[in-house]
């Protein structure tokens, strides 16, 4: 019986990761399209640098927020 629950847990994790990758690709396209509105086509390396910095900052904010949310859920360690 334990093998079945391990299998189900693994399948849930794999499905979650797969949907996470799909969502990440969608966000990547959206962010790239928004930046393209403000930069000329063929802006080259500067456009890529701005994109990389903005995505990095967004990732930091999201991960930091998720960490704080998780800390609230877990509560203080005693």
C-alpha positions in Angstrom: 0.0 0.0 0.0 2.9 2.3 0.8 4.3 2.0 -2.8 0.9 3.1 -4.2 0.9 6.3 -2.1 4.6 7.0 -3.0 3.7 6.6 -6.7 0.7 8.9 -6.4 2.8 11.5 -4.5 5.4 11.3 -7.3 2.8 11.7 -10.0 1.4 14.8 -8.2 4.8 16.4 -7.9 5.6 15.7 -11.6 2.2 17.2 -12.8 2.8 20.2 -10.6 6.2 20.8 -12.0 4.9 20.4 -15.5 2.2 23.0 -15.0 4.7 25.2 -13.3 7.0 25.1 -16.4 4.1 25.9 -18.7 3.1 28.8 -16.5 6.7 30.1 -16.4 6.8 30.0 -20.2 3.6 32.0 -20.4 5.0 34.6 -18.0 8.2 34.7 -19.9 6.4 35.5 -23.1 4.2 38.2 -21.4 7.2 39.9 -19.8 9.2 39.8 -23.1 6.2 41.3 -25.0 5.7 44.1 -22.4 9.4 45.0 -22.6 9.2 45.0 -26.4 6.6 47.7 -26.2 9.1 50.1 -24.7 12.3 49.0 -26.6 12.9 49.3 -30.3 13.1 46.0 -32.3 16.7 45.0 -32.6 17.8 46.8 -29.5 20.2 44.0 -29.0 22.2 43.3 -25.9 20.8 46.3 -24.0 17.3 44.9 -24.4 18.4 41.5 -23.2 20.2 43.0 -20.2 17.1 45.0 -19.2 14.9 41.9 -19.6 17.3 39.8 -17.5 17.5 42.4 -14.7 13.7 42.8 -14.6 13.0 39.1 -14.6 15.6 38.6 -11.8 14.1 41.4 -9.7 10.6 39.9 -10.3 11.9 36.4 -9.3 13.5 37.8 -6.1 10.2 39.6 -5.1 8.1 36.5 -5.8 10.4 34.1 -3.9 10.7 36.5 -1.0 7.0 36.9 -0.8 6.5 33.1 -0.9 9.1 32.7 1.8 7.3 35.2 4.1 3.9 33.5 3.3 5.4 30.1 4.2 6.9 31.5 7.4 3.5 32.8 8.5 1.9 29.4 7.7 4.5 27.5 9.7 4.6 30.0 12.5 7.4 30.7 15.0 9.6 27.8 15.9 9.5 26.9 19.6 
